[in-house]
Amino acid sequence: MGESIDLAHLQQWVGRQTVREDEIGAFPLRALKATLESPQVGDGEPGDPLPPLWHWLYFLPLDPQSSLGPDGHAERGGFLPPVPLPRRMWAGGRFGFMSPLRVGERVSRTSTVWSVKAKEGRSGPLVFVTVRHQFHAGDTVHLWEEHDIVYRGAPAPDEPKPAPLRPGEGAFRRVMVPDDVLLFRYSALTFNGHRIHYDRRYATSVEGYPGLVVHGPLIATLLLDLVGREMPDRHVSAYSFRALRPTFDGAPFSLHGTLDEGGSAVRLWACDADGCQTMEATASLRPAGEAS
């Protein structure tokens, strides 16, 4: 893995745990509903359920400004291990939804560093950190989440790019244009200081991207938002997604979904303006009102 990656040291962070409480307020829900223009989402009245993945609007990091690193994230070495690689992105995640969080509810989130793994990629060393979250009110567990973060080195001029997948169109689809206002609003709602999403000079000159990077969680949320639009009478009981390649602002991207033959799951994917797949996902479904 190279002398710069001391995996044994980084794995000392496995098992670290932190607990945070938050109240499910109405404003974040209303603000994201306006941003995504989601007609199927409630207006944030007390007791209204949060759609799947909208818990990302809560339990936000409140790191002091002086503790932020050059990329806009908090300096490493606190709860997360100090991986000595400059670029980090949300690689994917897995979720179990037992019951929805509701507006006005007081909820606790227990977060645990689940694993730290390293491997050699096409462009050099990669480190994957998985954090597991459990959300509960009293003795009731509402949902769990496993969050995968990938760390990688600085881009090289001759960095190889994976061959693109072109899966075509799904049974239903939606086209989005990710302008810098959309990315700014989502960064603000999630208190995400990562500069690749709003600082064009940093994204292009320092990290070597061709434009602003569309948040992986935003695309994952939009894929489930598509399910809610197309099948409002179904509930999502489980979800997984994996980011395959970045999506950049300035060009439309498309969201696709196809229901499986049994009707119990939907395959989802996102494509960039060239039709190349950028994310793959699967949602398990159950009828509205059916117990999980």
ABEGO torsion letter per residue (X at the ends): XEAABBAAAAAAABGBBBBBBBBBBAAAAAAAAAAAGBAABBAGBBGBBBBBGAAAABGBBBBBAAABBAAGBBBBGBABBBBABABBBBAEBBBBBABBBBBGBBBBBBBBBABBBBBBBAAEBBBBBBBBBBBBBEABBABBBBBBBBBBBBBBAABBBBBBBBAEBBABBBBBBBBAAAAAAAAAAAGBABAAAABAAAAAAAAGBABBBBBAAAAAAAAAAAAAAABAABBBABBBBBBABBBBBGBBBBBBBBBBAAGABBBBBBBBAAGBBABBBBBBBBBBGBBX
